Amino acid sequence: MRRRSVAQGGRRSRRAATRVRRPRPRPARARRAPGGPTPPRLAFACLGSSGAVPSAERDTTSLVVRAGGTVCLMDVGGSPVQKLRRLAVDPVDLAAVVVTHTHPDHVYGLPALVQNLIILGRRTPLPVYCRVEHVDLLKSLLALFELTKELDVSIQAVEPREGVRVLETPDLAITASPNVHGRMPNLAVRAEAGGRSVVYSSDTRPCAAVAALARGATVLVHEATFARPDPTQWHSTAREAGEIARQAGVGRLLLAHVGYESHGALAAHVADARAAFTGPVGVVDELRWYRA
């Protein structure tokens, strides 16, 4: 019995040795366009998606946009360095920051960001773009913590004109338009790369300038603070966000800056937006990359 077992084992070994292994298919590589390099892919993620009051699940609204080697942060709330790292972004590599307006929930993280960049060893200047009305305020905010002695933070004024060019790199172009946010000067922002685009409304009532900026955009991230219109506030409802998406003819609508009262009723927010816009609609997931 033992000899038969050894012989059978030998036959199995010879069969295994002669078995042909088929190579596993390799993942397809991105093809380059004829005559030139592949256009940079445009991606974005929300570091937060709440209105001014965060909840246990959602922080205040800000976005990071990436195309090729360029990474840009739009608004600065929460703990930006920790959240960028959770998205596998090295904060030292930030190309620029855009501050849409100076309500606290959109700018209070800027001093912490600059302090962290100093500690992490950034030496190249950090451009920060904002409306011309906010240049002195941002300079004063950083001077309060004496943060510009070790890192050059270059505050760049953006004129409040529709479609004004904010930033252009080989990978990414950013334009902006003034929106309607009461007495607070504000900007909506459009990022474009490789024929794709994402528009961030920032805080605003529904307005023609945002619809024009978002014309034909791949994705519109529009604020949807309230479930019902409130004429005393300078914000939008989810249905109004849907109407702007429809007017602009965007490919997809994502709702952000959702008031904390609605965090437990997000499905109703989405349904309200779908009543006005027939394309894909959702509430943004925080700390998730989206392809534009």
N, C-alpha and C positions, 0 to 999 in steps of 0.2 A: 504493500500500500504506500509505503514511503517513497519507493522508487517511482511509482506511477505519478505521485504528486509532484515530484521533482521534474519529471519529464513534461508534465502538463504546464508547470511553471515556466519551463524553458521555452515551450511553444508560445506561451503568452508573451514572454519577453521579446521573442523574435518578431511576433506580429506588431507589438508596440513600437519596435525599432524601425519597422518598415512603413508604419502609418504616416501618411503625408499630412502635414499640418497646413491648413489653409490660412493665409495671412488675413488678419482682421482688417476690415476697411478703415481707412484713415478718414478723419473728419475733412469735409470739403473746405478748401481754403477760399478766402474772398478773392474774387477775380478783379484784376485791375481793368479800368476802362481803357480801351485802345488809345494809345498815344499819350497817356498820362497816368499820374498816381491815383489810387483809390480815394474818392472824396472822403473827408473825415466823417465818421459817424457822430451824430448828435444825440446826446443822452442827457437826462436831467433827473434829479431826485429832490424830494421835499424833505428838508430837515425838520420841518414842522408844518402843521396845517390848520391850526386853531386861530380863532380871533384873538383879541387882546388878552383874554383870560385863558391860560392853558388848563388842561385837565390832566388826570393821571395817565391818559392814553395819548393825548395830542398836545404838542408844544406849539408855540407861536410860529407863524408862517415865515418860511424862508426857503430858497431854492439854491441848488448848486447845478451848474450847467457845464457839460464837458464835451469837447470836440477835439479829436486829435490830441495834441499835447497841451491844449488850453483848458484850464478850469477856472470858472468864474462863479463867485458867490453873489446872490441877489438877496439883499437884506440880511441882517445879522441879529438873530435872537438866540435864546437858549444858551447852550454850551457848544459853540460852533466847532471847535477843534475835536471834541469828543465825537460829535456826530459825523464830521468828515472822515475821521478814522474808521468809524463803523461802516462807512461806505467805501473803505479802502482808498481814500484820497489822502495824500500827504499834504497837510495844510500849508507847509512851507512852499509848496509848488503853486499856490494860488496866483493866477495871473492878475486878478483884479477883484474888487468888491464894488457892487452897485447898491447904493442906499436909495430906495425909492422915495422915502420921506422920513421925517424924524419923530413920528409917534414912538413912544418907548419900546413897544413890542417889536419894532422893525430895526432898532438901532442899539438896544441896550447891550447886545453882545459884542459890539465893536471894540471897546477897551479890553475885554478879556481876550479877544482874538489877537489883537496887537501884542498884548503882554505875552501870550503863549508863543507867538512867532519869534519874539525876542529871545525867550528862553530856549526855544528849539533851534536857534542859531540862524534865522533868516538874516541875510545881509542886503539883499537887493531891495530897492524901494517897493512899497506896496501902493499901487494906485487905488484910490477910492473915488468913485464917481457919484455925484449927487446933483440935485438941482442947485442952480446958482444961489438961491435964497438960503441954502443950508450949509454953505461952505464954512462960514465963520462959526456956526454952531458946532459942526463936527470938529473943527480945530480946537474949539474951547473944551469939548468933551474929552478929547485926547490929552490936552494940556492939563486938565484937572488931575490926571493920574501921572503926568510927566512921562508920557509914553513915546514922545517923538524925539527924545534925546538919543536913543539907541537904535531906532529904526526910522528911516525916512518914509513917512506916510504922506503920499502926495494927494491932496484933496483936489479933485478936478471938477470944475463947474460944468454942468450940462444946461444949455439954454432950453427953456420950455417951448420947443417948437415941435410940430408933428413930424415924426420920422427922423428926428435929429440923430446923427451918428454919434454913438458913445464910445465904441471900442472896435477896433478891427485888427485881427491877427491873421496869419496865414491859414488858421483853422476855423476861426469863429468871427462873426460880425454881430454886433449888438447895436440896435437902434432903440429909440424911446419916443414916447409922446406924452404930453400932459394929460391927466385924467381929471375926474371931478370928485374931490374929497373935501368939500366944505372949505373952511379957511386954511386948510393945510395944503400947501403946494405938493404935488405928487407926480410920479411918473409910472406909466405902464411900460414894460420892456419886452423887446422881441429879440430872440437869439436865432441865428441862421447858420447852417453849415451843410455843405454837400446837397443843397436843394431841399433840405428839411428845415423846419422852423418850430419853435415853441414860443408862445406869448404868455407873459405873466401880467395879469391886470393890476396887481397890487390892490390897495384899498380904493374902492371907487363906487360911485353910483353908476348904473348903466349909462354909457355915453357913446356918442358917435366916434370920438377919437380912438377909443379902445377897439371898437368894431373895425375902424379903418386900419389900425395897426395890425389887427389880427386877420386881415383879409387873406383867405387862402392858406392860413397857417396849418401845419400838420396837427399841432396840439394847442389848445387854449387852456391855460390854468387860470380860472376866473374865481374871484372871491364870491362867497355865498354865505354872508354872515347871518342873515335872518331867514326864517321860514315865511314870514309875512312882511309886506312893505312897512317901513317905519319912516314917515316923512320927516321926523326930527333927527334922523341919522343919515350919514353920508356913506351908505353901504348898499350892497345889492342882495336880493334874494336869489335862491337857486333858480327859480323860474326866469328871473331877469338875466341871470348868467346864460341860461339856455337861449334866450332871445338874442343876446349878443352873439353867441356861437352860431345861431342860424343866420343872422345878418352878415356875419363875416365869412360864412361858408367854410368853417374849419373842419378838419377831419375828425377831431375827437375833442371832447370837453371833459376836463377834470376840475372838480370843485375843491376850493381851498378856503382858508380864512373862515372856517365854519364857527359860528358862535357857540360857546360852551353849552348853551341851553339845548342845542340841537345835536350834541355828540351822541346822544342815545337814540336819535331818530334819523340816522343817515339815509336809510332806505327811502324815507319820505322826501328828503332833500333830492335824491336822485330822481324820484318819480316826478317831482315838480319841474326839474330841469328837462326831463324827457317830454313833458307836455309842450315844450316850446322848441326842442331840438331833437331831430330824429336820428342823429348820429350816435356813436358810442358815448356814454356818459358814466362817470363814476366819481366817487370821492377819493382824493389821492391817498395812497398808502404812504406813510412816512418811512424814510430810510430805505426806499426801494428805487432802484434804477429803472427808468422808463426810456425806451427808444423813441425818439421823435420821428 
